[in-house]
């Protein structure tokens, strides 16, 4: 299974793709897409759309995974992330790739074993699970890979439960 994780943001969008087979996963690619705040928002969103569409094609993604966002008091951040998330979902739709979503607590629980994990602990587990010699280049990329790994883990649990019902 080829899984593309996306950590959406208008200024920084993290992409991380893995290939998972059985009990092993390997890194396919990573990218940090940066946009300039001085550029028109439409141009910034178009850049993000193009990057996600290209990543879907390059890795031949079977599923795209995004973080379910929750912003209680950060309306400006919510708007920018929401716009980025919209173009990510549109890119996946145009490519015919299904989208799954996991909340931050689900990701931390799946990778670290506790919903109270910090970014360093998540990055460490991403590195360990993928056998990387160093941490991903940014926390946005690390978060994208963590999302992909969470989906792989959830898929394995679901498949195992289905096989036990037979």
N, C-alpha and C positions, 0 to 999 in steps of 0.2 A: 504494500500500500504506500503510495506517495502522498505525503501530507504537507501542505503549505500552511505554516502558521504566520499570522499577520498581527503585529502590534500596531493598531492604527493611531495616527496622529497627523495633524496638518503640517507641523514643522519637521517631525521625524517619524518615519514609518519603518518599522522593523519587519523584515521578511526572513523566514527560516524554514527550509524544506528538509524533510527527512524521508528516507525510505525504510519502512518497517516490514520485516518478515519474521513471523513466529515470535521468538523471544529476543530478537536483535533488531536494533535500529542503527542506521548510519546517516551521517550528515550528507546532504546533497548540495545545498548552497545556502548562503546568507547574503543579505544586502541591507544596507541602511540607506533609505531614500530621504534626502533632506530637501526642504524647500526654503525659499528665502521670504522672510516676512515682508520685504518691500515689494514683492511681486503681487499681482492681482490674485485674489483667492481662486478665481476660475482657472487661472494658469497653474496654480499650485495643485488644485484638485485634479486637473488633467494630467499633470506629471505623475501623481500618485496612481491614477487609473492606469496609465500606460505602463508603469513599473509593475503593478500587480498583474495586469494582463500578460506582460512579457514573462514574468516569473511563472505564472500558471502554465504557459506554453513550454518554457524551457525545462521545467521539472516534470512536465506531464502530470500535473497534480490531479489526484482523484477526489480530494476533498480540501477545502480551505477552512481554516479554523481561526476564529477571532475571539477576542476577550469580550465578555459581556460587561459593559461598563456601568458603573454606578457613581454618579456625582451628586453629592448632597448639597454642597455649598459652593461649588465651582461652576457657575453657569457659563462663564466664558470658555473654560476648558471643555465643558460638556458640548458646547456648540461646535467647537473646532474638531473635537474627536468624532462627534456625530457626523459632521460633513465628510471627514475622511472615511469613516465606517460606511457611509452611504456609497461612496465611489468604490470601495473595496467589494461590497456586496454586489454592486452593479457589474463590476468586472467579472466576478465569479459567475453571475447570472448569464452574462453574455458569452462566457466560455462554457456554459453548461456544467459547472462544477458546484456540487452542493456545499452549503456553508453550515458549519457547526459552531457553537459558541459555549464557552466555559467562563464562569466567574473567577475572579482572582483567588477566592478562598478554595475553589475546586482545584485550581492549578497548583496552589501551594500544598494542599492536602495530597494530591496525586503524586507530586514529585518529592516533597520533603516529609510528608506525614503529619504536618500540622498546618492549619490555616493561618497561624501567626508567624510563619517564616518570613524572613526579609529577602530583599533582592539578591544579596550575596549568597544566601543559602540556596535559592532557586538557581542562580548561575552555577554554583558548584555542582548541583545535581544534574543540570543540563550537560555540563562538561563531563561528569562521571558517566552518565547514561550513554552519551555518544562517543565516549573514549577520546575526547579532545585533549590535546596537550596544553591548551591554554583556554582561558575563558573567552566567550564570544566578544567581539570588538565593542559592543555597546549593550546597555541594559535593554534597549528596544529589540535588538536582535536576540538577546537571551530570552526575553519574554516571548518573542515569536516562536522560538524553538521550544520553550516550555509549553506553549499552547499545543504545538504539534505532538510533543511527547505525551501530553495529557490526553489528547484524542486517541493516540495509539493505545495508551493504557486502558481507557474506557472501552475501546473497541475490543481489546483482548478479554476484558472482564465480561462484556456482553456475549462474545463468541463462546467463552467457556461456560457461561450460564446456559446458553442455548443448547450446547452439546450435552449438558448434564440432564436437560429436560427430555431428551430423546430416549 
